[in-house]
Amino acid sequence: MTNCFSAENLYRVWDSVTIDFSFTVEKGTMTVIVGRSGSGKSSVLRLIAGLEKFSLRSDGKKPVITLNGNEITDLAPGKRGIGMIFQNHALFNHLSAADNVAYGLRCKGIHKAEARKRAEEYLSLVGLTGFGSRRTDTLSGGEAQRVSLARTLIMQPPLVLFDEPLSALDAPLRKKLAADIRSSQKKENFTGIFVTHDIAEAKAVADRIILMKAGRVQWQGRPEDFSENMID
């Protein structure tokens, strides 16, 4: 299996933590970054997405981010080919669920009827068959997060970033949606990086887990080899 994504020398200095992080992700797999609050997990995703700027290193090493063999380090966020799902799903409440999912396609010039048809297919993929006409302000938190997932996946980005997307939901719903995300990832075969502090959630979606402590890789390996006491 070949690497889809690599990040070298991700470096950012904050008051509480210095991020100095490098890792790779194999094509068609889900890598989960776990760690305590404040360890720098979400900041790593924002650096990858281009939403945060790097700090200069005293040793002169430069950050290098590649996706499918192309360097994207200096590209604008919208040019990187990356999808991102946040804890806050950020849907358009004046639009239906299907119109939210179809929005990116319409922006690319896809005809309305075709975009709507594909949007309904992706809503079914995430377990929302028949929800296309629903306004998103009538959806539950879990349903809204599924719409957000469908909206991202329909654009078929080569890499999807998940920034603690389930942390605002209750435990039973988190478990169900984690299983749904894993199922969608296998069906669509997309490459993902998922950030969470929940160990059960991490094991439910991961092909590989990276433990982050104080901005650095502390451990990485298979989900079955990871235990919660490693975080302590």
N, C-alpha and C positions, 0 to 999 in steps of 0.2 A: 504494500500500500504506500502511495506517495504522499508527501506533505502537500497540503492545500495552502497552509498558512504558516508563516514564521514571523516571529518578532524578536529582534536582538537589541539589547541595550536600551530597553524602555526605561527612561530615567526622569523622575520628577521629585523635586524636593518640596515637602510641606513642613509646617511647623511640627507636626506630630509624627511624621513618618517620611522616610526617603524610599521611593520606589526605584528598584534596580532589578529589572525583570526580563528574562528571556525564555521563550518556549516555542514549540512547534505543535501543529495540529494536523493529523492525518485526514486526508480527504474522506468525506462521508462519515465522520465520527463526531461525537460530542465530548468535548473536554470541559470539565467543571472545575472552577477555581473556588476553593473554600477557605474560610478563615474568619477570625473574629472581626467584629465591627472595628473599623479604623485601620485594618491591616493593609488597605490599599486596593482591594479587589475591584471595586467599581471604577476607580481611577485608571486601572489598567485598561478596562474596556473603553473608557473615554479617550485615552491616548491612542488606542488602536483605531477608533472611529474618527479621530481628528477633532474631537470636541474639547480637548485640553492640549496645551502646548508643553513641549519637553523643556526640561531645565538643561543648562550647559554642564557638561561633565569636566572635571579638572583634568582627567586623563585624555581628553580629546576624542573619545569614542563617540561615534554617531549612532543614533537609532536607525534601524533598518527594518521596515515592515514589508513583507512580500505576500501576495495573494495570487495563487495559481501561476507562480513564476514571474509575476510582474511586481516591481517595487511601487508601493503606494504611499510611502512615508510622507511625501510632501504634497499629496493631492488634497484638494478640498473635500470635506466630508461627503458631499453628494456625488463625488466622482470616484469613490473608493470601491463601489460595488458591494457594500456591506449593509445588511439589514440589522435593525436594532429594536429590541423590545424592552420597554422600561416597566417599572413597578406601576407607574401611572400610564395607562394605556393610550391617553391623548387622542381619543377618537373625536370625529366631528359629530356633535350631538344633533345638529340640524339635518344630518343625512341618515338614511337607513343603513342597516348593517351591510347589505350588499353594496351600496354606493360607497361606503367607507372602504370596503375590500377592493372595489374596482377603481378607486381614485387614482392610484398610480398608473394603471393601464390607460385610463382616460387621458392622463397627462402626457402619455406617450403617443396619443393619437389613435388608440384602439377604438373602434366603433362601439357605441353605447350598448347595443344588443349583445355583441360578442363579449365585451367586458363584463356585463351583467351575468351572462351564462357562465363564464369562468369564475366569477365571484361566488356564484351559487355552488359550484363544484368545490371551491376551497372552503366555503363554510361547512359543507358536508364532511370534508376531510377532517375538520376540527370538531366535529360532533354537533354542528348547528344547522342540520337540514331543516328547511322550512323557516329559518329566522331571517331570510333576506330582506323582508319588508319591515322588520321591526326597527323602530328608532333606537339608537344606542343609549339614549337617556332612560329607556325603559328596561335595560338589561341589568342582570346581576353583575357583581364584580367578576365572577368567573366567566360568565358569558362574554362580557366586554373584553376580557383578556384573550379569549378564544378568537374574537373578531380581530383583535390586534395581531395575533399570530397569523391568521389567514391573510390579513392585509400585507404582512411582511413576506410570507411565503409565496404569494401569487406573483411577486416580482422576480422570483427565482434567483435571489442573490447567492453568490458562491459562498458567502459566510454570513451567519446570523449570530448576533450578540444578544445575550439575555442578561439584563441587569436586575437580578432579584425580582423577576416578574411575578412571583407568587407570594411574596412576603406579606402583602396586605390581606391575604385570604386566610380563612380558618383552616385548621389542620386537615380535616377530612377532604375539603375542596383542594387544598394544596396537593394532597396525595393523588387525587383523581386527575388534576391538570398536569401534574408531573408525568403521569402515565400517558396522558394524551399527547404531551409534547414529545415524549420518547417515541410513541407510535408514529406521530407525524414525521419525525426525523428519519425514522427507518423507511417509511413509505416514500418520502421525497428524496431521501439520501443526501440531505443538505449537511454542510459542515457547520458545527456550532461551538460557541464558547459560552458557558453558562456560569454565572456568578451567584453564589448562595452561601448563607451561613448555616443552613439546615442540612445535617448529614444524611438523613433519610432521603431527602429530596435529591441530594447530590448522587447518592447511590442509585436512585430510581432512573436517572436520565443519563448517567455517565458511561462512556467507554474508558475514560481515564480521568483521574482526579489529581489536581495540583493543590497542595496545601501551601497557603501564603501566610507568612509571618513577618510583620514589620517591613512590608514592601518587597520581600524576597521569596524565592521558591525554597520552601522548607523540606518538602517531600513530594514525589509524584509516583503514580503507579496505578494498578488496577483497583476498581471499586471494592472488590472483595478483600483486598489486602489493607484497606484503610479502616481505621477505628477512631472513634470519637475522642479517645484519650490522647491522640496525637496532637490535638489542638491545644491541650493544656500546657 
